[in-house]
Each structure stands twice: as structure tokens, then as C-alpha cells.
Amino acid sequence: MTAEPPDRHGPQTVHQLRALTVDLEALAAEFARRNRLHPTDLRALIALLDAARSGTPATPGLLGRELRLNSAGATAVLDRLERLGHVRRTRDPHDRRRVLLEVTEQAVALGESYFGPLIADTVALVDGLSPAELAAVQGFLTSMRALVARHGEAGPPSE
């Protein structure tokens, strides 16, 4: 009698991650559509909010690196977002040559009105996890982000 192979959960988990990614992208695309934003504009707002949350000064250069855009591309995104009232450019009080970026209160309120219920439900879901479950989830997400970054840096496989 041969031993049964262990259940392989990897492929199912990969499919669940893909489905979640598609669902989140669809939600983001609908938000962008409703608010006359290009998908890159939404990614820019998220990058700027993340920078503010981490205490990192947000500059056009930082935004370009985060979005993998050249200077002209980053400027075009910022011009659109500024025209819509979602981003404010200010001079750095310590270095007047440097431009700092911040997301306006209007844009934050817009995002909270759309994504707030999902965020609240996600927080409630996470708050219901045991410490061991939370550690497993956070470890998995951190490792997945590292894997994605590593594969993104490597580029497509050679033919």
C-alpha cells in the first residue's frame, strides 16, 4: 500500500490570491471611473498616502520611482491630480528648491467614502484573528510582497 500524497494547497491559494487581486483591481477601477481618474492616478494617490503614513517626504521624484514613471510621466500625473483638487504641491520649508506633495482633504474624504466600509470590515476581520493567526497572515503577506518584488525586478523570463 502506498501513502497518499499530501494535499497541495499551494495552487488553490495562488488561485485565491489571483481572484482577490482581480476583485480589488475591479473595485479600484470603478472608483477611478466614477471620479474621472486614470488607474495610475489612483496608484499615485495611494503612494502619496503611504508616504505620509510612514513619515516619508513625498516628492515628484519619489512618486516617479514608486510608479516607475519618468519625470515627464510623473509630472503629467501630478498635473491631472492637482487640476482635480486631489494633490497639493508646496515648497519644502527647509529647502525651497524641493517640491513636496500632499493629498488634499477632499481626496482623502473621497477615498474614505468609497473604501471606508471595506477598510472597516477588513479591520474587524483582522481584529477577530488570534495572535497566531495574525502572525501567520502578516508573515504570509510580507513574504508574498517580497516574492512579487523579486520577480518584478527580475523582469520576464528570457525566451
C-alpha positions, 0 to 999 in steps of 0.5 A: 500500500502506498501513502497518499500524497499530501494535499497541495494547497499551494495552487488553490491559494495562488488561485485565491490570491489571483481572484482577490487581486482581480476583485480589488483591481475591479473595485479600484477601477470603478472608483477611478471611473466614477471620479474621472481618474486614470488607474495610475492616478489612483496608484499615485494617490495611494503612494502619496498616502503611504508616504505620509503614513510612514513619515516619508517626504513625498516628492515628484521624484519619489512618486516617479520611482514608486510608479516607475514613471519618468519625470515627464510621466510623473509630472503629467500625473501630478498635473491631472491630480492637482487640476482635480483638487486631489494633490497639493504641491508646496515648497519644502520649508527647509529647502525651497528648491524641493517640491513636496506633495500632499493629498488634499482633504477632499481626496482623502474624504473621497477615498474614505467614502468609497473604501471606508466600509471595506477598510472597516470590515477588513479591520474587524476581520483582522481584529477577530484573528488570534495572535497566531493567526495574525502572525501567520497572515502578516508573515504570509503577506510580507513574504508574498510582497517580497516574492512579487518584488523579486520577480518584478525586478527580475523582469520576464523570463528570457525566451 
